Amino acid sequence: MVKFISPDKAGLLSTVLESILYGFSVLMFILTMWVLIRGRGKSKINIPMVVVSMLLFILSTIHIGVDINRLNSGFIVYRDSFPGGPAAWFANPSEKSFVFKNAVYTLQTVLGDGVVIFRCYKVWQSFWIIVIPCILWCGVAIAGSGSVYTCTTPLADPTSIYALQLGRWIKAFYSTTLACNFTATALLSYKLWSINKQVAATRVGRGVVLPVLLIVIDAGVLYSVTLVAALTCFALNSNGQYVVLDMVTPIISIAFYLVILRIGVARSKTLSGSAVSTLNTTMPRLPLSRTDGNNRMKIQIDVEQEFDQETREEYSVKGSRGHAM
């Protein structure tokens, strides 16, 4: 069995790295709330995104708090009293703090994957498109709940997280969340790419769709690479998975904040300086429509963090004037 690092050392290293990433996520959370709230009346604030941002921050804060407390418990409180010492204590999957922090991680994963699916639906405007991601999302919730529950049962091996029953649930959890995130991100990216391709011939400049596409891909790759690393470590029975597992929690928040912040920065640049005078030539009209035979299909770009309704209407009006001139 390949270990690479002992459970107690993995616990210490994972908490240090998680703390660093958590610090970045706190800064990004503050900036995200500023982008979502600044200069907007109550009716224009995107309440769902504000709520999700706060929930992700709260969950990641709880997770890092539990991990810091686990260091105190494993290395100080139970150092001499727990059979096998700190290494055995940190390796025990039935320990209450371990069960609790993994329940928090499961909730955060379900929330993060749900947001990606929601974005996919808002762009496609079709429930049929998100059927497979939703099925995978349900699988994430079931596998995550199953792994947490198995840790609390008498069947759980108190000496290893790689025990047969628990190991199957954890592998299923990593696999389904990776598949869910990849599928939803791929569908979202394809739709944005196809829309950008449709308006490329009638647009001067780079437009707004392509930057959004690149932002979505960046966030999806960041999260997916971390999940692949976690799944690989677990498949190899490496305790390095403890390190990656604790890093995933703040990364989920960072990936979410990243999308909002980069679009917010792009929006600010677009609305400043000479960009305002050229909106009618550099921005595609929203929503976009095209004729397919006798049927008219309306494709609406609705990435909720991108532009508020007033800005969309301004683009639409200026775009119409630009085409009329």
C-alpha positions in Angstrom: 0.0 0.0 0.0 1.5 3.3 -1.1 1.4 6.0 1.6 4.1 8.6 0.7 3.3 10.6 3.9 2.0 9.6 7.3 -1.6 10.7 8.2 -0.4 13.1 11.0 2.1 14.9 8.7 -0.6 15.0 6.0 -3.0 16.6 8.4 -0.5 19.3 9.3 0.5 20.0 5.7 -3.0 20.1 4.5 -4.1 22.6 7.2 -1.2 24.9 6.3 -1.9 24.8 2.6 -5.7 25.2 3.2 -5.0 28.2 5.4 -3.0 29.9 2.7 -5.8 29.2 0.1 -8.4 30.3 2.6 -6.6 33.6 3.0 -6.9 34.2 -0.8 -10.5 33.1 -0.7 -11.4 35.6 2.1 -9.9 38.5 0.0 -11.7 37.3 -3.1 -15.0 37.0 -1.1 -14.7 40.6 0.0 -14.0 41.8 -3.6 -16.8 39.6 -4.9 -19.4 41.1 -2.5 -18.1 44.6 -3.5 -18.6 43.7 -7.2 -22.1 42.3 -6.6 -23.4 45.1 -4.4 -21.6 48.3 -5.2 -23.6 51.0 -6.9 -26.8 48.9 -7.1 -30.2 49.5 -5.6 -31.9 46.7 -3.7 -33.9 45.7 -6.8 -30.7 45.3 -8.9 -28.6 43.2 -6.5 -28.3 39.6 -7.6 -29.6 38.0 -4.4 -28.9 34.4 -5.4 -25.3 35.1 -6.2 -24.9 37.0 -2.9 -26.4 34.2 -0.9 -24.2 31.6 -2.7 -21.1 33.7 -2.1 -21.9 34.0 1.6 -22.7 30.3 2.0 -19.4 29.2 0.3 -17.5 31.6 2.6 -19.3 30.3 5.7 -18.7 26.6 4.8 -15.0 27.2 4.0 -14.6 29.1 7.3 -16.2 26.3 9.3 -14.0 23.7 7.5 -10.7 25.5 8.2 -11.9 26.1 11.8 -12.5 22.3 12.3 -9.1 21.5 10.7 -7.3 23.9 13.1 -9.1 22.3 16.0 -8.1 18.9 14.7 -4.4 19.8 14.9 -4.9 20.8 18.6 -6.7 17.6 19.3 -4.4 15.2 17.4 -1.1 16.7 18.4 -1.8 17.9 21.9 -5.1 16.6 23.5 -4.9 13.0 22.4 -1.2 12.8 21.7 -0.5 10.3 24.5 -4.0 8.9 25.3 -5.1 7.7 21.8 -3.8 4.2 20.8 -1.2 4.6 18.1 -0.6 8.3 18.8 -1.3 11.3 16.4 -0.8 9.1 13.2 -3.6 6.7 14.2 -5.8 9.6 15.4 -5.6 11.4 12.1 -6.1 8.2 10.1 -9.4 7.4 12.0 -12.3 8.2 9.6 -14.9 7.6 12.3 -13.5 10.5 14.5 -16.3 13.0 15.0 -14.4 16.1 13.7 -13.4 14.2 10.6 -17.0 13.2 9.9 -18.2 16.7 10.5 -15.6 18.4 8.2 -16.4 15.9 5.4 -20.1 16.7 5.8 -19.2 20.4 5.3 -17.1 19.5 2.3 -19.9 17.5 0.8 -22.3 20.5 1.2 -19.9 22.8 -0.4 -19.3 20.5 -3.3 -23.0 20.1 -3.9 -23.5 23.8 -3.8 -20.6 24.5 -6.1 -21.7 21.9 -8.7 -25.3 23.2 -8.5 -24.1 26.7 -9.4 -22.3 25.5 -12.5 -25.5 23.6 -13.6 -27.6 26.7 -13.0 -25.2 28.8 -15.1 -25.5 26.2 -17.9 -29.3 26.3 -17.7 -29.4 30.1 -17.8 -27.3 30.1 -21.0 -29.1 27.3 -22.8 -32.6 28.2 -21.5 -33.5 24.5 -21.7 -34.1 21.9 -19.0 -33.3 19.1 -21.4 -29.7 20.2 -21.7 -29.1 19.9 -17.9 -30.7 16.5 -17.5 -27.4 14.6 -17.4 -25.6 17.1 -15.2 -28.6 17.0 -12.8 -28.5 13.2 -12.6 -24.8 13.4 -11.9 -25.5 16.1 -9.3 -27.9 13.8 -7.5 -25.2 11.2 -7.7 -22.8 13.6 -6.0 -25.2 14.3 -3.2 -25.9 10.5 -2.7 -22.3 9.5 -2.8 -21.2 12.3 -0.5 -24.0 11.5 2.0 -23.1 7.8 1.8 -19.5 8.4 2.6 -20.3 10.6 5.5 -22.8 8.1 6.9 -20.5 5.1 6.4 -17.9 6.8 8.6 -20.4 6.7 11.5 -21.4 3.1 11.2 -19.9 0.2 13.1 -18.7 -1.2 9.8 -16.3 1.6 9.4 -12.6 0.6 9.7 -11.3 3.0 12.5 -7.7 2.6 11.1 -8.1 3.5 7.5 -10.1 5.7 5.1 -9.4 3.2 2.3 -11.6 0.5 3.8 -13.8 -1.4 1.3 -17.2 0.1 2.1 -16.0 3.7 2.7 -13.5 3.6 -0.2 -16.2 2.8 -2.7 -18.4 5.7 -1.6 -15.4 8.2 -1.7 -14.4 7.0 -5.2 -17.9 7.4 -6.4 -18.1 10.8 -4.9 -14.9 12.1 -6.5 -15.9 10.5 -9.8 -19.4 11.9 -10.0 -18.5 15.4 -9.0 -15.7 15.4 -11.6 -18.1 14.2 -14.2 -20.8 16.6 -13.2 -18.5 19.6 -13.2 -16.8 18.6 -16.5 -20.2 18.0 -18.3 -21.8 21.2 -17.2 -18.7 23.3 -17.9 -18.3 21.7 -21.4 -22.0 22.3 -22.3 -21.7 25.9 -21.0 -18.5 26.5 -22.9 -19.9 25.0 -26.1 -22.9 27.3 -26.1 -20.8 30.4 -25.4 -18.4 29.3 -28.2 -21.2 28.8 -30.7 -22.8 32.1 -29.9 -19.4 33.9 -30.3 -19.0 32.1 -33.6 -22.4 33.2 -34.8 -21.9 36.9 -34.1 -18.2 37.0 -35.2 -19.0 38.0 -38.8 -21.1 41.0 -37.7 -19.0 42.2 -34.8 -16.1 44.6 -34.7 -13.6 43.8 -31.9 -13.4 40.9 -29.5 -16.8 41.2 -28.0 -18.0 40.1 -24.6 -18.8 36.4 -25.2 -15.3 35.2 -25.7 -13.9 36.7 -22.5 -16.7 35.1 -20.6 -16.0 31.7 -22.3 -12.3 31.9 -21.2 -13.3 32.8 -17.7 -15.7 29.8 -17.4 -13.0 27.4 -18.8 -10.3 28.7 -16.4 -12.6 28.1 -13.4 -13.6 24.7 -14.6 -10.0 23.6 -15.3 -8.9 24.8 -11.8 -11.5 22.7 -10.0 -11.3 19.7 -12.3 -7.5 19.4 -12.0 -7.8 19.5 -8.2 -10.4 16.7 -8.3 -8.3 14.6 -10.6 -5.4 14.9 -8.2 -7.6 13.9 -5.3 -9.0 10.9 -7.1 -5.6 9.8 -8.2 -4.2 10.0 -4.7 -7.1 8.0 -3.3 -6.9 5.4 -6.1 -3.2 4.9 -5.2 -4.0 4.7 -1.4 -1.8 7.7 -0.9 -2.3 9.9 2.2 -1.6 12.8 -0.1 -5.3 12.7 -0.7 -5.8 14.3 2.8 -3.7 17.2 1.6 -5.6 17.6 -1.7 -9.0 17.1 0.0 -8.5 20.0 2.4 -7.3 22.2 -0.5 -10.4 21.5 -2.5 -12.7 23.3 0.0 -11.2 26.8 -0.5 -10.6 26.1 -4.2 -14.4 25.6 -4.7 -14.9 29.1 -3.3 -12.0 30.6 -5.3 -13.3 29.1 -8.6 -16.7 30.6 -7.9 -15.4 34.1 -6.9 -13.0 34.0 -9.9 -15.8 34.1 -12.4 -17.6 37.0 -10.7 -14.4 39.0 -10.2 -13.0 38.7 -13.7 -16.3 39.5 -15.3 -16.7 42.4 -12.9 -13.3 43.7 -13.9 -14.1 43.2 -17.6 -17.3 45.1 -17.2 -15.6 48.0 -15.5 -13.0 48.3 -18.3 -15.8 48.1 -20.9 -17.7 50.9 -19.3 -14.7 53.2 -18.8 -12.9 55.5 -21.1 -13.3 55.1 -24.8 -15.1 51.8 -24.5 -18.4 53.5 -23.7 -18.4 55.3 -27.1 -17.8 52.1 -29.0 -20.3 49.8 -27.3 -22.3 49.6 -30.5 -19.4 48.2 -32.5 -17.7 46.0 -29.9 -20.6 44.4 -28.0 -23.0 41.9 -29.5 -26.7 42.6 -28.9 -28.3 40.8 -26.0 -30.3 38.7 -26.4 -29.3 37.3 -29.8 -31.8 35.8 -32.2 -31.4 33.8 -35.4 -33.9 32.2 -37.9 -33.8 28.5 -38.3 -36.2 27.6 -41.2 -39.6 28.9 -40.3 -38.8 28.8 -36.6 -37.2 31.7 -34.7 -34.9 30.5 -31.9 -34.0 33.0 -29.2 -30.6 32.5 -27.6 -30.2 34.5 -24.5 -26.9 35.0 -22.8 -27.7 35.2 -19.1 -24.6 34.8 -17.1 -25.9 36.4 -13.9 -22.7 37.8 -12.7 -21.8 39.5 -16.0 -24.1 42.6 -16.4 -27.1 43.9 -14.5 -30.4 44.4 -16.3 -29.9 48.1 -16.8 -26.5 47.5 -18.5 -27.9 44.9 -20.8 -30.7 47.2 -21.9 -28.1 50.0 -22.5 -26.1 47.6 -24.7 -29.2 46.5 -26.6 -30.3 50.1 -27.2 -26.9 51.2 -28.3 -26.4 48.1 -30.4 -29.7 48.8 -32.2 -28.7 52.4 -32.9 -25.4 51.2 -34.2 -27.0 48.9 -36.7 -29.5 51.5 -37.7 -26.9 54.1 -38.5 
